[in-house]
Amino acid sequence: MKLIQGHLVGFDDDRQFTSHRRGVVAIDGGRIVALGELATLRADYPDAPLTDHGDAWVLPGFVDAHVHYPQLGVIASHGRELLEWLTDYTFPEEMRFHDPAYARVQADAFWDELTRNGTTSAAVFSTVHPVSADALFASAQARGHRVMTGKVMMDRHCPPALADTAQSAYDDSESLIRRWHGVDRLDYALTPRFAPTSTPEQLAACAALWDCYPDVALQTHLSENRAEIDWVKQLFPGSQDYVGVYEDAGLVRARSLFGHAIHLNERERAVLKDAGAALVHCPTSNLFLGSGLFEFQALLEAGQSIALATDVGGGTSFSMLATMKAAYQVSAMTGRALDIEPLWYSATLGAARSLGWANVGNLALGFEADLIVIDPAQSPVLAQRVARADSLREALFATAILADDRHVVQTYLA
């Protein structure tokens, strides 16, 4: 049992901010068991230690809905679009993850970065090597992070050292599911990299495995780049469109997580919405690789489920604050500037719901106690801007735009 005091901020049932200045949250067994005034909670829990964060924000920890831990070593590599990026940077680095020792070192470094930036939960791509997923799961388990990951499925258009088969992908993924899924705070995600690197037989095997384990998730990529879309048309001439490839394979379902999803036609949008699938917006990656502009506001108004993600290493920062800032900038470039509520929601509670995680991503009773403390006083510009704000919304918008890892002064894991 412990008590944490500060300016508590969460979400209500209408996705609007809740606020309790100088409020206290009581945590027991990794769950939020009470919220209220210090006098009341001190009377209820007289022996619980109290940590007082003053006027700093106490918020739900960030949820990163799409990130590649094996690409930590190639972040900020110059001058490539998506397909060249994979060939020149991603594949050579991912070959190194056949080594369990190297995978564990990188996994530990990855969680260090996420913790420093206030990310407490994540959906993560490993490599084709089962040991890469083992390393990430073990590291997350040791630290207490919530994670879903899976070994990448990839049986064509990749170096031989990274290729599996439809059968080996099925067998290796099933072994990982049995070993890790549902243990502590660990979940499995079936992970075909994207349609071009999987044969129809492998996509069918993935769907068959999902039928056997329907409570796992699926993560992949979709419509990130125009050249990629043209390639998909050549490889799958019998499918209506890119979404149709996954649809034909039986992979468009609830808990399907589609990274990027920039260049969708109306049919594709309708199919994804009807299935309850999630679109994962990766703004720093889309800008860095020149992939395109995600129409966040229009998709939000259409009722799509949207989560935010860093997409390191195409993405340029592990910070969900930087990701929110980039998402706002992209939305402004489309002529539909986002309000602060959907930005923060899609980086916390909304992302958790898209990933199928109940009671994750909010500062509310019964939720897992993944909390972060953001202190505007860590830089004079943000401190002044927040002090001048006329509303909570204005202060949180300024925080999303101006804050960085310096301002994340504490990360609590449930």
RASULUR-V995999 format. One record per run of one state. SS is the DSSP state (2 for helix, 1 for strand, 0 for the rest). FROM is the first residue (numbers start at 0). TO is the last residue. If there is no record, write none. Layout:
BEGIN
ss: {SS,SS}
from: {FROM,FROM}
to: {TO,TO}
END
This chain:
BEGIN
ss: {0,1,0,1,0,1,0,2,0,1,0,1,2,0,2,0,2,0,1,0,2,0,1,0,1,0,2,0,2,0,1,0,2,0,2,0,1,0,2,0,2,0,1,0,2,0,1,0,2,0,2,0,1,0,2,0,2,0,2,0,1,0,1,0,2,0,2,0,2,0,2,1,0}
from: {0,1,11,16,28,30,36,37,44,48,60,61,68,74,81,98,99,116,118,125,129,143,145,150,151,153,159,162,165,180,185,192,194,197,199,212,216,222,225,235,241,249,255,260,265,275,277,281,282,288,295,301,304,308,319,333,339,346,348,354,367,368,370,374,375,378,379,388,391,402,404,407,412}
to: {0,10,15,27,29,35,36,43,47,59,60,67,73,80,97,98,115,117,124,128,142,144,149,150,152,158,161,164,179,184,191,193,196,198,211,215,221,224,234,240,248,254,259,264,274,276,280,281,287,294,300,303,307,318,332,338,345,347,353,366,367,369,373,374,377,378,387,390,401,403,406,411,413}
END
